Amino acid sequence: MGCKKEPYKPLPDYLAIGPSSIHGAGIIAQDDIPKDIEIGISHVYDPNFQHEYIRTPLGGFMNHSDEPNCELIDDTENTDYKKIKTIKKIESGKELTLKYSMYDLCNYL
């Protein structure tokens, strides 16, 4: 009988990719999200890629803000990936944002 595998889900059910008031598309809350919630993996380490990380859909669609509502978690015990967690309560319909620090913004603008 084999085991039943869950299909890959690039985002939790309470998030969606949608139009951004910041730039293009962004990650939008579909429900209220409390402070200090770990959202998921945003970057996977691969030394063969630019900046040594592959961005997941979560990392690829997070837009920059000087006043972010999320932060990148650097786990010193596991450098294979980076995760994102909320640092403020995020209301349904609001965009999730990060303050970019992994990359030089000038290279992307």
Residue pairs with C-beta under 8 A, 6 or more apart in sequence:
10 56
10 57
10 58
11 17
11 27
11 40
11 57
11 58
12 39
12 40
13 30
14 29
14 30
14 31
14 33
15 27
15 28
15 29
15 30
15 39
15 58
15 96
16 27
16 28
16 30
17 25
17 26
17 27
17 28
17 57
17 61
18 25
18 26
18 28
19 25
19 26
20 26
20 28
20 63
20 95
21 95
22 63
22 64
22 65
22 95
22 97
23 63
24 63
25 61
26 61
26 62
26 63
26 95
26 96
26 97
27 58
27 61
27 62
27 63
27 95
27 96
28 93
28 94
28 95
28 96
29 90
29 91
29 92
29 93
29 94
29 95
29 96
30 92
31 92
32 89
32 90
32 91
32 92
33 39
33 86
33 89
33 90
33 96
34 86
34 89
35 86
35 87
35 88
35 89
36 85
36 86
36 87
37 85
37 86
38 73
38 83
38 84
38 85
39 58
39 70
39 83
39 84
39 85
39 86
39 96
40 56
40 58
40 83
40 84
41 56
41 58
41 59
41 81
41 82
41 83
42 55
42 56
42 58
42 59
42 62
42 72
42 81
42 82
42 83
42 84
43 53
43 54
43 55
43 56
43 59
43 72
43 81
43 82
43 102
44 53
44 54
44 56
44 80
44 81
45 52
45 53
45 79
45 80
45 81
46 52
46 53
46 54
51 102
51 103
53 59
53 82
53 102
58 84
59 82
59 84
62 70
62 84
62 96
62 97
62 98
63 95
63 97
63 98
64 97
64 98
64 99
64 100
64 105
65 97
65 98
65 99
66 99
67 97
68 87
68 97
68 98
68 99
69 86
69 87
69 88
69 90
69 94
69 96
69 97
70 84
70 85
70 86
70 87
70 90
70 96
70 97
70 98
71 84
71 85
71 87
71 98
71 99
72 82
72 83
72 84
72 98
72 101
72 102
73 82
73 83
73 84
73 85
74 82
75 81
75 82
75 83
82 102
84 96
84 98
86 96
90 96
